[in-house]
Amino acid sequence: MKNVNVLLLAVSANLFTFQPAIAQDDNAALVPLPSLEDFTQGEDGWAFGLGLGVEYESAYEGSDEYEFEIDPAGAVQWRSGDNIFYWAGEALGWRGLRSEIWLFEALLAFEEGREEGDSDDGRLDGLGEGEEGLELVLQARRAFGADWRYWLDGRIVAGENGNLGLFGIGRRLGDQIDGSGHEIAIAVVFHDSDYANKDFGIDAEQSIASGLEQTDLNGGFRSIGFNYNYRHYINDNWQIFGEAVYEHYSGDIKDSPIARSDYEAEVGLGFIYIF
């Protein structure tokens, strides 16, 4: 079913590959990557996009239970030259383009903790509520050319509940410079012991309450993942977006009783209106 959903998303994207007559020189995105929202259409000042997305995703990290979820989409942005400051949901951040081939990003985000009720089958009973916290995300992307056809991605997530690092490589499809088109990427992910145990560890108290084996994970290699992004302008105001994500966990995580599956998958589709 998950592979079918990913295929359906790709087919849906291809149905909208026609490109309306938009003057791209006047709508150049800060970086022409579909994975990065840019509602400014190449102009300095304020920009605002609002919409909805429907996702079919795992109920929690490592879950084999899947569900549909409707989430708001969009952001408030302010652009000044090669810099965009933005507020998107529970994240406040900045992106800056340097020398046409370097993109830097910094954002502060709120991470919601896991709840026992996230599992309809009761597989989290006795584990208690996961801790909420703030995360600082620092990212750098380096393109192999000003057209951003190929790029490298490095990311660090430092939070109250642990730290995570990511290194990836991506490929952009299409010639648009307005941020629309298709994009694929693969990445390897590493985490420290705090981050690993946040989602997959079981301490002595939780073990007694849940009946699950006590589990203490070390830091190191977490997973390898694949990501597909799609974005299309129907006209100057309406935009369609899609995403498919697959993450395959390492052996340490797969050994945790919380991990009911050795992978996690997600597929989503939505729309945004740009004011």
C-alpha positions in Angstrom: 0.0 0.0 0.0 2.8 2.4 0.8 4.5 1.9 -2.5 1.2 2.4 -4.2 0.7 5.7 -2.5 4.1 6.9 -3.6 3.4 5.9 -7.1 0.0 7.7 -7.0 1.8 10.8 -5.9 4.2 10.7 -8.7 1.4 10.1 -11.2 -0.6 13.0 -9.8 2.5 15.3 -10.1 3.0 14.3 -13.7 -0.6 15.3 -14.5 0.3 18.9 -13.7 3.7 19.2 -15.5 2.4 21.8 -17.9 3.8 25.2 -17.1 1.6 28.3 -17.4 2.9 31.4 -19.0 4.6 33.0 -16.0 7.4 35.4 -16.5 10.1 33.5 -14.6 12.6 36.3 -14.6 10.1 38.2 -12.5 9.4 35.2 -10.3 12.8 33.9 -9.5 13.0 31.9 -6.2 15.9 32.5 -3.9 16.9 29.0 -4.7 15.0 27.1 -7.4 14.4 23.9 -5.3 10.8 22.6 -4.8 11.7 21.5 -1.3 12.1 25.2 -0.2 9.1 27.4 0.0 9.5 30.8 -1.6 6.3 32.9 -2.0 8.1 36.2 -2.7 8.0 35.7 -6.5 11.4 37.4 -6.8 10.3 40.6 -5.1 11.6 42.2 -1.9 9.1 42.7 0.9 6.4 40.6 2.6 4.9 37.5 1.1 2.2 35.2 2.6 1.1 31.7 1.6 -1.7 29.7 3.2 -3.1 26.2 2.4 -3.7 22.6 3.6 -1.9 19.4 3.1 -3.1 15.8 3.5 -0.5 13.2 4.7 -0.6 9.5 5.0 2.1 8.7 7.6 3.2 6.6 10.5 1.5 7.3 13.9 4.9 7.8 15.6 8.6 7.1 15.0 9.0 3.4 14.3 5.3 2.7 14.1 3.6 0.2 11.8 0.3 2.0 12.3 -0.5 4.5 9.5 -3.1 7.2 9.4 -4.3 10.2 7.4 -3.6 13.7 8.8 -4.6 17.1 7.7 -2.1 19.9 8.4 -1.9 23.6 7.6 0.7 24.6 5.0 2.3 27.9 4.1 4.4 30.6 5.7 4.8 34.3 6.3 8.0 35.5 4.6 10.0 38.7 4.3 12.6 39.0 1.5 15.5 41.4 1.2 17.8 40.6 -1.7 19.3 37.2 -1.2 17.8 36.8 2.3 14.4 35.5 3.4 13.2 35.6 7.0 10.1 33.4 7.7 7.6 32.1 10.2 6.2 28.7 9.2 4.0 26.9 11.8 6.1 26.2 14.8 9.4 27.4 13.2 11.1 30.8 12.9 14.0 31.0 10.5 16.3 32.6 8.0 17.7 31.6 4.6 20.5 33.3 2.8 22.0 32.7 -0.7 25.7 33.4 -1.1 27.8 33.3 -4.3 24.8 31.7 -6.2 25.9 28.2 -5.1 25.8 28.4 -1.3 22.5 28.4 0.7 22.6 28.8 4.5 19.7 28.4 6.8 19.1 28.7 10.5 15.8 28.1 12.3 14.4 27.6 15.8 11.6 25.1 16.0 9.3 23.6 18.6 9.2 19.8 18.8 6.1 18.2 20.0 6.5 15.1 22.2 5.1 11.7 21.6 1.9 10.7 23.4 0.7 7.3 24.5 -2.5 7.8 22.6 -0.5 8.1 19.3 -0.8 4.3 19.1 -4.4 3.2 18.6 -3.3 -0.4 19.3 -1.9 0.5 22.7 1.7 -0.2 21.9 2.9 2.9 23.7 0.9 2.2 26.9 3.1 2.6 30.0 5.8 4.6 28.2 4.4 8.0 29.3 4.5 11.2 27.4 7.5 12.2 25.3 9.2 15.4 26.2 8.6 18.6 24.2 11.5 20.9 23.5 13.1 23.5 21.3 15.4 22.6 18.4 18.0 24.7 16.6 18.5 23.7 13.0 21.6 24.8 11.0 21.8 23.9 7.4 24.2 24.4 4.4 23.5 23.5 0.8 26.2 23.7 -1.9 25.2 23.5 -5.6 27.5 22.2 -8.4 26.3 25.1 -10.5 24.2 28.3 -10.4 21.3 26.3 -11.9 21.1 24.1 -8.8 20.8 20.9 -10.9 22.8 18.9 -8.3 23.6 19.9 -4.7 25.0 18.6 -1.4 23.2 19.1 1.9 24.6 19.2 5.5 22.3 19.7 8.5 22.7 19.8 12.3 19.8 19.6 14.7 20.6 20.6 18.3 17.8 20.3 20.8 16.9 19.9 24.4 16.3 16.2 23.8 19.4 15.4 21.8 21.3 16.1 18.6 21.1 14.8 15.0 23.2 15.2 11.9 22.4 14.7 8.2 24.4 14.6 5.0 22.6 14.3 1.6 22.8 14.8 -2.1 20.0 15.9 -4.4 19.0 16.3 -8.0 16.6 18.9 -9.4 14.5 18.1 -12.5 13.2 20.7 -14.8 14.4 24.1 -15.9 12.1 26.4 -13.9 13.6 29.1 -11.7 10.5 29.9 -9.7 10.8 27.0 -7.3 8.5 24.6 -9.1 9.2 21.2 -10.6 10.5 17.9 -9.2 13.4 17.1 -6.8 14.8 13.9 -5.4 17.4 13.4 -2.6 19.0 10.7 -0.6 20.6 11.2 2.9 22.3 9.4 5.7 21.4 10.4 9.3 23.3 10.2 12.5 22.2 10.9 16.1 23.6 10.9 19.6 22.3 8.6 22.4 19.9 11.2 23.8 18.2 11.6 20.5 18.1 7.9 19.9 16.6 7.1 23.3 14.1 10.0 22.9 12.1 7.9 20.4 13.3 4.3 20.9 14.8 4.0 24.4 13.0 2.4 27.3 14.2 3.1 30.9 13.6 0.9 34.0 10.4 2.7 35.0 8.9 2.5 31.6 9.9 -1.1 31.3 8.0 -2.0 34.4 4.9 0.0 33.4 4.8 -1.2 29.8 6.1 -4.8 30.1 8.7 -4.0 27.3 12.3 -4.9 27.6 14.6 -2.1 29.0 16.5 -0.6 26.1 19.4 1.9 26.1 20.7 2.9 22.7 24.0 4.4 21.7 24.6 7.2 19.3 25.8 6.7 15.8 24.3 5.8 12.4 20.5 6.2 12.5 19.1 5.7 9.0 19.3 6.2 5.3 16.5 8.0 3.6 14.9 9.0 0.3 12.9 12.2 -0.3 10.9 13.3 -3.3 9.4 16.8 -3.6 7.1 18.4 -6.2 5.8 21.9 -6.6 3.7 23.4 -9.4 2.1 26.8 -10.0 -1.4 26.5 -11.5 -1.4 30.3 -11.8 0.1 33.3 -10.1 -1.7 32.5 -6.8 -2.4 28.8 -6.6 0.3 26.3 -6.0 0.2 22.4 -5.7 2.9 20.6 -3.7 3.6 16.9 -3.0 6.2 14.9 -1.0 7.1 11.3 -0.5 9.6 10.2 2.2 11.1 6.8 3.0 13.5 6.2 5.9 15.2 2.9 6.6 16.4 2.4 10.2 19.8 1.0 11.4 20.2 -2.2 13.3 20.2 -0.6 16.8 16.9 1.1 16.2 15.3 -2.0 14.7 16.2 -4.0 17.9 14.1 -1.6 20.0 10.7 -2.9 21.1 9.2 0.4 20.1 10.2 0.0 16.5 7.4 -2.1 15.1 8.9 -1.7 11.6 12.4 -1.2 10.2 11.3 1.7 8.1 9.1 4.7 8.1 7.2 6.1 5.1 5.1 9.2 4.4 3.3 10.6 1.4 1.5 13.9 1.2 -0.3 16.2 -1.2 -1.6 19.7 -0.8 -2.3 23.2 -2.0 -1.3 26.8 -1.1 -2.8 30.1 -2.0 -0.2 32.9 -2.3 -1.6 36.3 -1.4 
